[in-house]
Amino acid sequence: AVLVRYYPNGSLAGFIRISAGRPSDTDALVKALRKIETEHLQQSNKKFKDLEALIFDMDGVLAEVSQSYRKAIQFTAKSYGEEVTQEDITAAKLKGNANDDWKLTQRLLKERGVNIPLEEVTEKFQEFYLGTDTQIGLRELESLIPSRGLLLELRKRCKVGMAVVTGRPRDECLFFLDQYKLRGLFVDKNGAPALVCMNETPSKPSPEPVLLALKQLGVTDPSKTIMLGDTPDDIRAAKAAGAAAFGVVTPGNSLDGELALALSESGADQLLRPGLFELLDILAESSRDIVVAPEPASSVRLPSFGNSSAVRSATIERKTKETSIKCFVNLDGTGSHKIDTGIGFLDHMLSALSKHSRVDINVKCVGDLWIDDHHTAEDVAITLGEAFDTALGPRKGIARWGYALCPLDEALSRAVVDISSRPHAHVSLGLRRESVGTLSTEMIAHVIESFATSARLCVHVECLQGENDHHRSESAFKALAVAIRMSISADKSAGVPSTKGVLA
């Protein structure tokens, strides 16, 4: 016997419970459920065999924005003395009519008794999101959720094309697409961007943004289109336009969570996990060749990162949910440097490392410093190490070892470097303070350790004496720099400087 109970109310509202009494009943039930799932998949494949277009919401579907737009809402509210949590933002999004983050921020403030004109809220919000002359914008922390390869495959399975419908301003939408070389995937038949952005139509849940996107693509039958969205507004807009509506849960959420339930109750035809991999099982495969529109010259501009044609040089980019970093090194430089990590004392130490090693180092980082300095300091060191390792190339024709003793007033430090390809770091600085500037002293040693591990170096760095923690730290970095300078210096007679015949 199989018993089924439906929950119309309470925390389990919308769910059913299925109970099977005997093992044989359980086996039969599982077999039946699998059959239903298979039939549903077959029907889905048949239904979308002639898919013409995919319409994407951007935030939460293409772009991971928990550390950008959502943080900008929180920081804007905090600048007016109010606390807004991620849960508050999620709850507001689930209620609907929350497609414009500027208006949402104003609304959240108003609910807390703070009445600020929309223009002022917008200006403050954009300072955090876009950045200023002295502060990197939060948008640098955004990352792509589905891979570009998967999006390219999805484009092949659409007869007509793909478009983006977003509440972002157009320039911010293009900025993100250009970062990941995606603009060419979202174009009409003439190669123009297939985008519907803020203030170009009434906002979702109105169907007009979806209908305009279909018009741009030349799709006349909305039923042959799937809209992918992560909010009830997206789902309602798609359904009102006559398109299929697929709800996408955002990173960190599950298919049985609050967001998934809200998407289902809004009328989602199907739920997908972050990354959209299930679409490959749903959409019919296609052998058609597509010509992706050429990417425009990127609108994303970082400061000059040096002479990339230098023989022993490398540029490495690293982007996580916590940091966004670009790093250039030239081992045969003059010690020129441009360091911007957001942590003043770390900038100072890396500048010393560059100057006295004669390695050109350019680093630009935006990190989640509102949490603490850990992620930023560690990830900068990892990225710098990766760039150093890449620039070094074949580990031959070099001295391999380097050592130095460097004083700074009363402080004296010793550093020994072995380009052994066997990562190891022994760092003993004897620091006493909790921090130097805004860099915690525990991270000073950790930066050296992370750099050495990532660069595949063996390093021993010790501060032998000194009273001032600033002096102790700086003398250590200077000693490391001089030891690095010696170890990477050319020695044509060395060949591969190892009796093993290889340093890989």
Buried (B, 14 or more C-beta within 10 A) or exposed (E): EEEEEEEEEEEEEEEEEEEBEEEEBBEEBEEEEEEEEEEEEEEBBEBBEEBBBBBBBBBBBBBBBBBBBBBBBBBBBEBBEBEBEEEBBBBBBBEBBBBBBBBBBBBBBEEBEBEBEEEEBBEBBBBBBBBEEEEBBBBBBBBBBBEEEBBBBBBBBBEBBBBBBBBBBBEBBBBBBBBBBBBBBBBBEEEEBBBBBBEBBEBBBBBBBBBBBBBBBBBEEBEBBBBBBBBBBBBBBBBBBBBBBBBBBBBEBEBEEBBBBBBBBBBBBBBBBBBBEBBEEBBEEBEEEBEBBEBEEBEEEBEEBBEEEBEBBBBBBBBBBBBBBBBBBBBBBEBBBBBBBBBEBBBBBBBBBBBBBBBBBBBBBBBBBEEEBBBBBBBBBBBBBBBBBBBBBEBBBBBBBBBBEBBBEEBBBBBBBBBBBEBBBBBBBBBEEEBBEEBBBEBBBBBBBBBBBBBBBBBBBBBBEBEBBBBBBBBBBBBBBBBBBBBBBEEEEBEBBBEEEEBE
